[in-house]
Amino acid sequence: MVCRQLCFVDRRAALTLRGPSKSVIVYYHSRGWVVGSIDDCLGLAVAGFPNLFTITRPSSPSVLSNMLVSIEQHVDWVSDCTAWMGERNLATIEAETEAEDEWAKHTELQAHLTLYPKANSWYMGANVPGKTQMFMAYVGGVGVYRQVCDSIAAADYEGFTFNEAKTTRV
């Protein structure tokens, strides 16, 4: 379960997300909500936050794609995953830190095949003073991204850990 708490940080509203093993600050900047330094796996899940799925988050094609296509693909993947979990009496799913690291490296490698990292733009985080400059969106394309997600699902959701339910559903 993820709990939220709204507070104010440097005259900005802030939301603290807390998972069982880690927390991260999400704060409101003049141009919108900004996540402070958080990794993810495929832009779909975050280590330390079981059962928290994220839709069209950075490190997915999201902002570089037709957003509706990316939303649909993410929702389909999450729906298929939760159905797969139900068939196996699994209660929780969580991204593994190693999978987050591998995905971050892959995403960065793909970005450096383009000119995006050379630009001083919001894509690089230049719109937030003091923010680490890095390109977060996946530039490999929606088709390749879908293939990666499908191959992970076909490999019994490799890169994710699961816990069984304490009771069997009827």
C-alpha positions as CSV (number, residue, x, y, z in Angstrom):
1,M,0.0,0.0,0.0
2,V,1.2,3.5,-0.8
3,C,0.4,6.3,1.6
4,R,0.4,9.9,0.6
5,Q,1.0,13.0,2.6
6,L,0.8,16.6,1.3
7,C,3.2,19.2,2.8
8,F,5.0,22.3,1.7
9,V,8.6,22.4,0.6
10,D,10.2,25.8,-0.2
11,R,6.8,27.3,-0.9
12,R,5.9,24.4,-3.1
13,A,3.3,21.7,-2.3
14,A,4.9,18.3,-2.0
15,L,3.5,14.8,-1.9
16,T,5.5,12.0,-0.2
17,L,5.0,8.5,-1.5
18,R,6.1,5.9,0.9
19,G,6.5,2.2,0.0
20,P,7.5,-0.6,2.4
21,S,11.2,-0.1,1.7
22,K,11.7,3.4,0.3
23,S,10.0,6.7,-0.3
24,V,10.3,9.4,-2.8
25,I,9.3,13.1,-2.9
26,V,7.1,14.3,-5.6
27,Y,6.8,18.0,-5.6
28,Y,4.9,20.7,-7.4
29,H,7.1,23.1,-9.5
30,S,5.6,26.2,-11.2
31,R,5.2,24.1,-14.3
32,G,3.7,21.0,-12.8
33,W,4.4,18.0,-10.6
34,V,8.0,16.7,-10.7
35,V,9.3,13.4,-9.4
36,G,12.5,13.7,-7.5
37,S,15.1,11.1,-8.5
38,I,13.2,7.9,-8.9
39,D,14.0,5.0,-11.2
40,D,11.5,2.6,-12.7
41,C,11.3,-0.5,-14.8
42,L,9.8,0.0,-18.3
43,G,8.0,3.1,-17.0
44,L,5.5,0.7,-15.5
45,A,6.7,-0.2,-12.0
46,V,9.0,1.0,-9.3
47,A,11.1,-1.1,-6.9
48,G,10.1,-0.5,-3.4
49,F,6.5,0.0,-4.3
50,P,4.7,-3.3,-4.6
51,N,1.5,-3.3,-6.8
52,L,2.1,0.3,-7.9
53,F,1.8,0.5,-11.7
54,T,2.5,3.7,-13.5
55,I,1.0,4.6,-16.8
56,T,3.0,6.6,-19.4
57,R,5.7,7.5,-17.0
58,P,9.1,8.7,-18.1
59,S,11.3,5.9,-19.5
60,S,8.4,4.7,-21.6
61,P,7.7,6.1,-25.1
62,S,5.0,8.3,-23.5
63,V,5.7,11.9,-24.6
64,L,7.4,10.8,-27.8
65,S,4.4,8.8,-29.0
66,N,0.7,9.1,-29.6
67,M,-0.2,9.2,-25.9
68,L,-3.4,7.2,-26.4
69,V,-1.5,4.3,-28.0
70,S,1.0,4.3,-25.1
71,I,-1.8,4.5,-22.5
72,E,-3.6,1.6,-24.2
73,Q,-0.5,-0.6,-24.4
74,H,0.3,0.1,-20.7
75,V,-3.2,-0.7,-19.5
76,D,-3.3,-3.9,-21.6
77,W,0.1,-4.9,-20.1
78,V,-1.0,-4.2,-16.5
79,S,-4.3,-6.0,-17.1
80,D,-2.6,-9.1,-18.6
81,C,-0.1,-9.1,-15.7
82,T,-2.7,-8.9,-13.0
83,A,-4.7,-11.6,-14.7
84,W,-1.6,-13.8,-14.9
85,M,-1.0,-13.1,-11.2
86,G,-4.5,-14.1,-10.3
87,E,-4.2,-17.4,-12.2
88,R,-1.2,-18.2,-10.0
89,N,-2.6,-16.9,-6.7
90,L,0.0,-14.1,-6.5
91,A,-0.8,-11.1,-4.4
92,T,2.1,-8.7,-5.1
93,I,4.4,-7.7,-7.9
94,E,7.4,-5.4,-7.5
95,A,10.1,-4.3,-10.0
96,E,13.6,-5.6,-9.2
97,T,16.3,-2.9,-8.7
98,E,18.5,-4.7,-11.2
99,A,15.8,-4.5,-13.8
100,E,15.4,-0.8,-13.1
101,D,19.1,-0.3,-13.6
102,E,19.2,-2.3,-16.8
103,W,16.2,-0.4,-18.2
104,A,17.8,2.9,-17.3
105,K,21.0,2.0,-19.1
106,H,19.1,0.8,-22.1
107,T,17.0,4.0,-22.2
108,E,20.1,6.2,-21.9
109,L,21.9,4.3,-24.6
110,Q,18.9,4.7,-26.9
111,A,18.7,8.5,-26.1
112,H,22.4,9.0,-27.0
113,L,21.8,7.6,-30.5
114,T,19.8,10.9,-31.0
115,L,20.4,14.6,-30.6
116,Y,17.9,14.9,-27.7
117,P,20.7,14.8,-25.0
118,K,22.5,17.7,-26.7
119,A,19.4,20.0,-26.3
120,N,18.9,22.3,-23.3
121,S,15.2,21.4,-23.0
122,W,12.5,20.1,-20.7
123,Y,13.2,16.7,-22.1
124,M,16.5,16.8,-20.3
125,G,15.1,18.4,-17.2
126,A,16.4,21.8,-17.9
127,N,13.1,23.4,-16.9
128,V,13.7,22.6,-13.2
129,P,16.7,24.4,-11.6
130,G,19.1,22.0,-10.0
131,K,17.5,18.9,-11.5
132,T,20.0,16.2,-12.8
133,Q,20.1,16.5,-16.6
134,M,19.2,13.3,-18.2
135,F,16.9,12.2,-21.0
136,M,14.2,10.0,-19.6
137,A,11.8,9.1,-22.4
138,Y,12.3,5.9,-24.3
139,V,13.2,6.8,-27.9
140,G,13.4,3.2,-29.3
141,G,9.8,3.5,-30.6
142,V,6.5,2.2,-29.5
143,G,6.8,-1.0,-31.6
144,V,10.1,-2.0,-30.1
145,Y,8.9,-1.0,-26.6
146,R,5.9,-3.2,-27.0
147,Q,8.1,-6.1,-28.1
148,V,10.3,-5.6,-25.0
149,C,7.2,-5.5,-22.7
150,D,5.7,-8.6,-24.4
151,S,9.0,-10.5,-24.1
152,I,9.2,-9.8,-20.4
153,A,5.6,-11.0,-20.0
154,A,6.4,-14.1,-22.0
155,A,9.3,-14.8,-19.7
156,D,6.9,-14.9,-16.7
157,Y,7.5,-11.2,-16.0
158,E,11.3,-11.4,-15.7
159,G,12.7,-8.5,-13.7
160,F,9.8,-8.6,-11.3
161,T,9.3,-10.4,-8.0
162,F,6.1,-11.8,-6.7
163,N,4.6,-12.9,-3.4
164,E,1.8,-15.5,-3.0
165,A,-1.6,-14.5,-1.6
166,K,-2.1,-15.7,2.0
167,T,-5.5,-17.1,1.1
168,T,-6.9,-18.6,-2.1
169,R,-9.5,-16.6,-3.9
170,V,-12.9,-18.2,-4.4
